[in-house]
Amino acid sequence: RLEIAVDNSGVVRALQGQRQLADYDCDLPAGLRTRLLQVVREQPPLEVCHGQIMDAADFPDITFILQHCGMPHDETGEGHREWRAGMERLASRSNVVVKLSALGTFINRNDPAHIARVCRETIEMFGPGRCLFGSNFPIEKLWTEYGPIVDAFRAAVAHLPEAEQAMVLHDNAVTLY
């Protein structure tokens, strides 16, 4: 696979890697973002962060993988409403899927109740066919071990039928990558 990135000077560079990651400053001119996306057009899916995802509407033939459930870092009532409104807009774009990952990163702990809430809301908005598990390990190793993260995500999707659990925890990743 080809990993695509833009360095701080705005130069598009291609690196060998396992996946495509649009690692660019969200404030770059639209033309540069467009050029980057055109480079990866033949190499979908493209992993992006929440600030980059609005490009999805301009490139319906590229599958965008939204990292970390859109990074719900603001747990205030207003922050949650803003996150949810943004996620609902993205859910309307059929070429956007969501990686359920790194949810401990924003709170610096493995919190199964928090993971369950964010996963449940995300899956309700996108459907189980457009969500996939990711651990964000080894970063999450700073506050937990791998097993408890997997256990928390399994518990978060336990309410789904078995086939949908398999989609979220395995099948969608196999299909996308």
One Martini backbone bead per residue (centre of mass of N, CA, C, O) as a GRO file, in nm:
protein
  177
    1ARG     BB    1   0.103   0.032   0.008
    2LEU     BB    2   0.020   0.383   0.023
    3GLU     BB    3   0.164   0.663   0.177
    4ILE     BB    4   0.027   0.983   0.234
    5ALA     BB    5   0.185   1.313   0.244
    6VAL     BB    6   0.231   1.636   0.401
    7ASP     BB    7   0.443   1.863   0.460
    8ASN     BB    8   0.506   2.172   0.606
    9SER     BB    9   0.572   2.290   0.299
   10GLY     BB   10   0.356   2.129   0.096
   11VAL     BB   11   0.477   1.854   0.020
   12VAL     BB   12   0.423   1.588  -0.168
   13ARG     BB   13   0.445   1.256  -0.033
   14ALA     BB   14   0.565   0.919  -0.072
   15LEU     BB   15   0.504   0.622   0.120
   16GLN     BB   16   0.559   0.331   0.247
   17GLY     BB   17   0.273   0.120   0.348
   18GLN     BB   18  -0.038   0.002   0.489
   19ARG     BB   19  -0.165   0.294   0.449
   20GLN     BB   20  -0.370   0.571   0.421
   21LEU     BB   21  -0.260   0.908   0.524
   22ALA     BB   22  -0.386   1.224   0.586
   23ASP     BB   23  -0.108   1.429   0.680
   24TYR     BB   24  -0.252   1.735   0.719
   25ASP     BB   25  -0.313   2.054   0.724
   26CYS     BB   26  -0.627   2.200   0.745
   27ASP     BB   27  -0.506   2.498   0.634
   28LEU     BB   28  -0.470   2.425   0.366
   29PRO     BB   29  -0.514   2.468   0.063
   30ALA     BB   30  -0.749   2.333  -0.138
   31GLY     BB   31  -0.559   2.257  -0.374
   32LEU     BB   32  -0.375   2.072  -0.204
   33ARG     BB   33  -0.590   1.878  -0.110
   34THR     BB   34  -0.677   1.794  -0.390
   35ARG     BB   35  -0.404   1.679  -0.482
   36LEU     BB   36  -0.381   1.465  -0.268
   37LEU     BB   37  -0.646   1.314  -0.340
   38GLN     BB   38  -0.562   1.247  -0.631
   39VAL     BB   39  -0.321   1.064  -0.558
   40VAL     BB   40  -0.522   0.854  -0.387
   41ARG     BB   41  -0.750   0.753  -0.580
   42GLU     BB   42  -0.599   0.457  -0.630
   43GLN     BB   43  -0.575   0.412  -0.278
   44PRO     BB   44  -0.801   0.307  -0.128
   45PRO     BB   45  -0.826   0.410   0.165
   46LEU     BB   46  -0.871   0.719   0.360
   47GLU     BB   47  -0.724   0.857   0.632
   48VAL     BB   48  -0.891   1.078   0.867
   49CYS     BB   49  -0.962   1.366   1.016
   50HIS     BB   50  -1.208   1.576   1.103
   51GLY     BB   51  -1.084   1.836   0.945
   52GLN     BB   52  -1.071   1.663   0.654
   53ILE     BB   53  -1.363   1.538   0.575
   54MET     BB   54  -1.505   1.748   0.380
   55ASP     BB   55  -1.375   1.622   0.116
   56ALA     BB   56  -1.574   1.386   0.059
   57ALA     BB   57  -1.779   1.529  -0.133
   58ASP     BB   58  -1.554   1.567  -0.371
   59PHE     BB   59  -1.491   1.227  -0.331
   60PRO     BB   60  -1.700   0.965  -0.387
   61ASP     BB   61  -1.466   0.737  -0.478
   62ILE     BB   62  -1.363   0.776  -0.184
   63THR     BB   63  -1.266   0.621   0.103
   64PHE     BB   64  -1.333   0.734   0.426
   65ILE     BB   65  -1.153   0.727   0.742
   66LEU     BB   66  -1.256   0.803   1.045
   67GLN     BB   67  -1.095   0.894   1.312
   68HIS     BB   68  -1.181   0.840   1.635
   69CYS     BB   69  -1.486   0.927   1.621
   70GLY     BB   70  -1.403   1.237   1.571
   71MET     BB   71  -1.282   1.329   1.839
   72PRO     BB   72  -1.433   1.327   2.148
   73HIS     BB   73  -1.293   1.560   2.369
   74ASP     BB   74  -1.565   1.713   2.445
   75GLU     BB   75  -1.770   1.647   2.741
   76THR     BB   76  -1.953   1.854   2.713
   77GLY     BB   77  -2.255   1.937   2.612
   78GLU     BB   78  -2.161   2.111   2.372
   79GLY     BB   79  -1.945   1.918   2.263
   80HIS     BB   80  -2.140   1.684   2.205
   81ARG     BB   81  -2.327   1.833   2.009
   82GLU     BB   82  -2.109   1.899   1.799
   83TRP     BB   83  -2.019   1.613   1.742
   84ARG     BB   84  -2.293   1.500   1.655
   85ALA     BB   85  -2.350   1.694   1.420
   86GLY     BB   86  -2.098   1.615   1.257
   87MET     BB   87  -2.162   1.311   1.237
   88GLU     BB   88  -2.432   1.338   1.089
   89ARG     BB   89  -2.316   1.467   0.836
   90LEU     BB   90  -2.120   1.230   0.769
   91ALA     BB   91  -2.337   0.999   0.755
   92SER     BB   92  -2.453   1.116   0.474
   93ARG     BB   93  -2.180   0.994   0.368
   94SER     BB   94  -2.113   0.698   0.202
   95ASN     BB   95  -1.774   0.743   0.202
   96VAL     BB   96  -1.801   0.719   0.521
   97VAL     BB   97  -1.607   0.588   0.778
   98VAL     BB   98  -1.551   0.440   1.114
   99LYS     BB   99  -1.315   0.450   1.368
  100LEU     BB  100  -1.309   0.261   1.665
  101SER     BB  101  -1.090   0.471   1.843
  102ALA     BB  102  -0.907   0.626   2.099
  103LEU     BB  103  -1.101   0.683   2.357
  104GLY     BB  104  -0.870   0.707   2.581
  105THR     BB  105  -0.699   0.949   2.478
  106PHE     BB  106  -0.907   1.186   2.580
  107ILE     BB  107  -0.900   1.057   2.906
  108ASN     BB  108  -0.661   0.869   3.009
  109ARG     BB  109  -0.844   0.596   2.974
  110ASN     BB  110  -1.020   0.301   3.044
  111ASP     BB  111  -1.374   0.343   2.954
  112PRO     BB  112  -1.635   0.147   2.897
  113ALA     BB  113  -1.871   0.356   2.909
  114HIS     BB  114  -1.757   0.553   2.704
  115ILE     BB  115  -1.720   0.357   2.471
  116ALA     BB  116  -2.017   0.270   2.453
  117ARG     BB  117  -2.143   0.544   2.393
  118VAL     BB  118  -1.984   0.620   2.136
  119CYS     BB  119  -2.041   0.363   1.977
  120ARG     BB  120  -2.347   0.369   1.980
  121GLU     BB  121  -2.381   0.642   1.837
  122THR     BB  122  -2.216   0.580   1.584
  123ILE     BB  123  -2.373   0.328   1.490
  124GLU     BB  124  -2.646   0.471   1.465
  125MET     BB  125  -2.547   0.670   1.236
  126PHE     BB  126  -2.375   0.454   1.036
  127GLY     BB  127  -2.367   0.175   1.101
  128PRO     BB  128  -2.211  -0.137   1.103
  129GLY     BB  129  -2.101  -0.114   0.792
  130ARG     BB  130  -1.933   0.181   0.892
  131CYS     BB  131  -1.771   0.021   1.123
  132LEU     BB  132  -1.448   0.002   1.307
  133PHE     BB  133  -1.207  -0.145   1.476
  134GLY     BB  134  -0.965   0.022   1.701
  135SER     BB  135  -0.703   0.057   1.944
  136ASN     BB  136  -0.438   0.249   1.947
  137PHE     BB  137  -0.204   0.061   1.951
  138PRO     BB  138   0.033   0.174   2.192
  139ILE     BB  139  -0.077   0.438   2.316
  140GLU     BB  140  -0.278   0.304   2.533
  141LYS     BB  141  -0.041   0.186   2.712
  142LEU     BB  142  -0.024   0.427   2.917
  143TRP     BB  143  -0.321   0.305   3.072
  144THR     BB  144  -0.316   0.013   2.933
  145GLU     BB  145  -0.416  -0.281   2.803
  146TYR     BB  146  -0.525  -0.464   2.542
  147GLY     BB  147  -0.750  -0.644   2.660
  148PRO     BB  148  -0.937  -0.417   2.787
  149ILE     BB  149  -1.001  -0.284   2.519
  150VAL     BB  150  -1.135  -0.518   2.379
  151ASP     BB  151  -1.349  -0.566   2.595
  152ALA     BB  152  -1.487  -0.287   2.569
  153PHE     BB  153  -1.571  -0.319   2.268
  154ARG     BB  154  -1.730  -0.579   2.294
  155ALA     BB  155  -1.934  -0.460   2.497
  156ALA     BB  156  -2.031  -0.220   2.307
  157VAL     BB  157  -2.149  -0.457   2.084
  158ALA     BB  158  -2.335  -0.674   2.236
  159HIS     BB  159  -2.627  -0.563   2.133
  160LEU     BB  160  -2.564  -0.688   1.878
  161PRO     BB  161  -2.573  -0.881   1.642
  162GLU     BB  162  -2.342  -1.107   1.554
  163ALA     BB  163  -2.297  -1.006   1.260
  164GLU     BB  164  -2.242  -0.706   1.346
  165GLN     BB  165  -2.004  -0.757   1.526
  166ALA     BB  166  -1.824  -0.875   1.303
  167MET     BB  167  -1.813  -0.625   1.133
  168VAL     BB  168  -1.680  -0.432   1.343
  169LEU     BB  169  -1.438  -0.638   1.449
  170HIS     BB  170  -1.363  -0.738   1.123
  171ASP     BB  171  -1.493  -0.730   0.829
  172ASN     BB  172  -1.453  -0.427   0.753
  173ALA     BB  173  -1.145  -0.430   0.758
  174VAL     BB  174  -1.102  -0.643   0.543
  175THR     BB  175  -1.245  -0.486   0.318
  176LEU     BB  176  -1.079  -0.209   0.334
  177TYR     BB  177  -0.770  -0.350   0.354
   0.00000   0.00000   0.00000
